[in-house]
């Protein structure tokens, strides 16, 4: 099934309730760690089509709005969408750096409309994404990027897939955000994804409930996208 192109709520509808929700999530993430801010974040979901890419993208924009230098990485090397959201070329990117040793400077793209935000697209589709993401080259790259940017946000593939991409990336970041499509994904799927991430030692920050059931008033106002939830209240 063809993936939908994520919407840039924080850029295209900055004063909307959807845009405000991402700024609220940004604030919630900021206070989840005692002694300092989360500097690297993985955004994933239990299953595809839960809106994780939209959350990752808008959260990165919201973080840049707060004065941070932010790098958004498309770590979904199988069905990438970040480049589509920003209408960017994707002939080089993360996979190019890891496979062909393409220069980092040639792959990182600054987003003019969002000061402080840069994007590293996925690059060409690789036949062995899990091997690339778990390679020593990826670890060295991530260390270098962590020095260059205040915050790194990674959009990854879903957890409950027949490959380990998201679980590999979860071990590199300081926090993981799990996106849950409200009313569509079964609790057992969310529980399984949470359990697998915890087995890898991932620091689960919380969940984002997407497409929650709208009240009549919220339908009129368009308040229909994302809201924060703690895991204690979900799983």
C-alpha positions as CSV (number, residue, x, y, z in Angstrom):
1,X,0.0,0.0,0.0
2,X,1.3,3.4,-0.9
3,X,2.2,5.6,2.0
4,X,0.6,9.0,2.4
5,X,2.8,12.0,2.2
6,X,3.1,13.5,5.8
7,X,1.6,16.9,6.4
8,X,3.7,19.9,7.6
9,X,1.2,21.2,10.1
10,X,3.8,23.3,12.0
11,X,4.8,25.1,8.8
12,X,1.6,25.2,6.8
13,X,-0.9,25.6,9.6
14,X,1.3,27.1,12.4
15,X,-1.6,28.5,14.4
16,X,-3.8,25.5,14.1
17,X,-4.7,23.2,17.0
18,X,-2.7,20.5,15.2
19,X,0.4,22.7,15.2
20,X,-0.1,23.5,18.9
21,X,-0.4,19.8,19.8
22,X,3.1,19.2,18.5
23,X,4.5,22.1,20.6
24,X,2.8,20.6,23.6
25,X,4.4,17.2,22.9
26,X,7.8,19.0,22.5
27,X,7.3,20.5,26.0
28,X,6.3,17.1,27.4
29,X,9.5,15.5,26.0
30,X,11.6,18.3,27.3
31,X,10.6,17.4,30.9
32,X,10.8,13.6,30.7
33,X,14.5,13.5,31.6
34,X,15.9,14.7,34.9
35,X,19.2,16.5,34.6
36,X,19.0,17.5,30.9
37,X,17.1,17.5,27.7
38,X,16.6,14.6,25.4
39,X,19.1,15.2,22.5
40,X,18.2,12.2,20.3
41,X,14.8,10.8,19.7
42,X,13.4,7.9,17.7
43,X,9.8,8.1,16.5
44,X,8.2,4.8,15.6
45,X,4.9,2.8,15.8
46,X,3.8,-0.7,16.3
47,X,2.4,-1.1,12.8
48,X,2.5,0.9,9.5
49,X,0.1,3.7,8.8
50,X,-0.2,5.1,12.3
51,X,1.1,8.6,11.4
52,X,4.7,8.3,12.8
53,X,6.3,10.1,10.0
54,X,3.9,13.1,10.4
55,X,4.7,13.1,14.1
56,X,8.5,12.9,13.6
57,X,8.5,15.7,11.0
58,X,6.3,18.1,12.9
59,X,8.0,17.5,16.1
60,X,11.4,18.3,14.5
61,X,9.9,21.5,13.2
62,X,8.5,22.4,16.6
63,X,11.9,21.7,18.2
64,X,13.6,24.0,15.7
65,X,11.1,26.7,16.5
66,X,12.3,26.6,20.1
67,X,15.8,27.7,18.9
68,X,17.5,24.4,18.6
69,X,19.6,23.1,15.7
70,X,17.7,20.0,14.7
71,X,18.5,17.2,12.3
72,X,15.6,15.1,11.1
73,X,16.9,11.8,9.7
74,X,14.7,9.5,7.6
75,X,15.8,6.1,9.1
76,X,13.1,4.2,7.2
77,X,15.3,2.8,4.5
78,X,12.4,0.7,3.1
79,X,9.5,3.1,2.6
80,X,10.9,6.6,3.2
81,X,8.6,9.6,3.1
82,X,10.5,12.6,4.7
83,X,11.8,13.7,1.3
84,X,8.2,13.8,-0.1
85,X,6.9,15.9,2.8
86,X,9.5,18.6,2.1
87,X,9.6,18.0,-1.7
88,X,13.3,17.2,-1.6
89,X,15.5,15.1,-3.9
90,X,16.4,11.6,-2.5
91,X,19.1,10.4,-4.9
92,X,21.6,10.7,-2.1
93,X,21.1,10.5,1.7
94,X,21.7,8.2,4.7
95,X,22.3,5.0,2.6
96,X,24.7,6.9,0.3
97,X,26.9,7.8,3.3
98,X,26.9,4.3,4.7
99,X,27.4,2.5,1.4
100,X,29.2,4.8,-0.9
101,X,30.9,7.0,1.7
102,X,29.3,10.1,0.2
103,X,30.3,13.3,2.1
104,X,27.9,14.2,4.9
105,X,27.9,17.8,3.7
106,X,26.5,16.8,0.4
107,X,23.6,14.9,2.0
108,X,22.3,17.2,4.7
109,X,19.8,19.8,3.5
110,X,18.8,22.9,5.4
111,X,15.1,23.8,5.3
112,X,14.8,27.5,4.5
113,X,11.2,27.7,5.8
114,X,12.2,26.3,9.2
115,X,15.2,28.1,10.7
116,X,17.5,25.6,12.5
117,X,16.1,22.5,10.8
118,X,18.1,20.3,8.6
119,X,17.1,17.0,6.9
120,X,19.0,13.9,6.1
121,X,16.9,11.9,3.7
122,X,17.0,8.1,3.4
123,X,18.9,8.0,0.1
124,X,18.4,5.2,-2.4
125,X,16.5,2.1,-1.2
126,X,19.0,-0.5,0.2
127,X,18.6,-4.3,-0.1
128,X,20.0,-4.7,3.5
129,X,18.7,-1.8,5.7
130,X,19.1,-3.6,9.0
131,X,22.8,-4.3,8.3
132,X,23.4,-0.7,7.3
133,X,21.6,0.7,10.4
134,X,23.4,-1.7,12.7
135,X,26.8,-1.1,11.2
136,X,29.9,0.5,12.8
137,X,29.6,3.2,10.1
138,X,26.2,4.1,11.3
139,X,27.4,4.3,14.9
140,X,30.3,6.6,14.0
141,X,27.9,8.8,11.9
142,X,25.5,9.1,14.7
143,X,28.2,10.1,17.1
144,X,29.4,12.8,14.6
145,X,25.9,14.1,14.1
146,X,25.3,14.3,17.8
147,X,28.2,16.8,18.1
148,X,27.0,18.9,15.2
149,X,23.3,19.3,16.2
150,X,21.5,20.1,19.4
151,X,18.8,17.5,18.7
152,X,18.4,14.6,16.4
153,X,14.9,13.2,15.5
154,X,14.8,9.9,13.6
155,X,11.8,8.6,11.7
156,X,12.0,4.8,11.5
157,X,10.1,1.9,10.3
158,X,7.5,0.2,12.5
159,X,8.4,-2.1,15.3
160,X,6.2,-5.1,14.5
161,X,7.6,-5.8,11.1
162,X,9.6,-8.8,10.0
163,X,12.9,-6.9,10.3
164,X,14.7,-5.2,13.2
165,X,15.4,-1.7,11.9
166,X,13.4,0.3,14.5
167,X,14.9,-1.8,17.4
168,X,18.4,-1.2,16.1
169,X,17.9,2.5,16.0
170,X,16.2,2.5,19.4
171,X,19.5,1.4,21.0
172,X,21.3,4.6,19.6
173,X,18.9,7.3,20.8
174,X,18.2,8.7,24.3
175,X,14.5,8.3,24.0
176,X,11.7,6.6,21.9
177,X,8.3,8.0,21.1
178,X,5.6,5.4,20.2
179,X,2.9,6.6,17.9
180,X,-0.5,4.9,18.2
181,X,-3.4,5.3,15.8
182,X,-6.4,5.7,18.1
183,X,-9.3,3.3,17.5
184,X,-7.4,1.4,14.8
185,X,-4.5,-0.4,16.5
186,X,-5.2,-3.2,19.0
187,X,-3.8,-2.8,22.5
188,X,-1.9,-6.1,22.1
189,X,0.0,-4.6,19.2
190,X,1.0,-1.5,21.3
191,X,1.9,-3.8,24.2
192,X,4.1,-6.0,22.0
193,X,5.9,-3.1,20.5
194,X,6.5,-1.6,23.9
195,X,7.8,-4.9,25.2
196,X,10.2,-5.4,22.3
197,X,11.6,-1.8,22.7
198,X,12.1,-2.4,26.4
199,X,13.9,-5.6,25.8
200,X,16.4,-3.6,23.7
201,X,16.9,-1.2,26.7
202,X,15.1,1.6,24.9
203,X,14.1,4.6,27.0
204,X,10.4,4.9,26.3
205,X,9.3,8.5,26.8
206,X,5.5,8.1,26.1
207,X,3.0,7.7,23.3
208,X,1.3,10.0,20.9
209,X,-2.3,9.1,20.2
210,X,-3.2,9.9,16.6
211,X,-6.7,10.4,15.1
212,X,-8.5,10.2,18.3
213,X,-12.3,10.2,18.2
214,X,-13.5,13.8,17.8
215,X,-16.3,15.5,19.6
216,X,-18.7,17.6,17.6
217,X,-17.0,20.8,18.7
218,X,-13.5,19.4,17.8
219,X,-14.8,18.4,14.4
220,X,-15.7,22.0,13.7
221,X,-12.4,23.3,15.0
222,X,-10.3,20.6,13.3
223,X,-8.7,19.3,16.5
224,X,-8.1,15.8,15.3
225,X,-4.4,14.9,15.3
226,X,-2.0,14.2,18.1
227,X,-2.0,14.2,21.8
228,X,0.4,13.0,24.5
229,X,-0.2,10.0,26.6
230,X,1.9,8.2,29.2
231,X,2.5,4.5,28.9
232,X,1.2,4.0,32.4
233,X,-2.3,4.9,31.2
234,X,-2.1,2.8,28.1
235,X,-0.4,-0.5,28.4
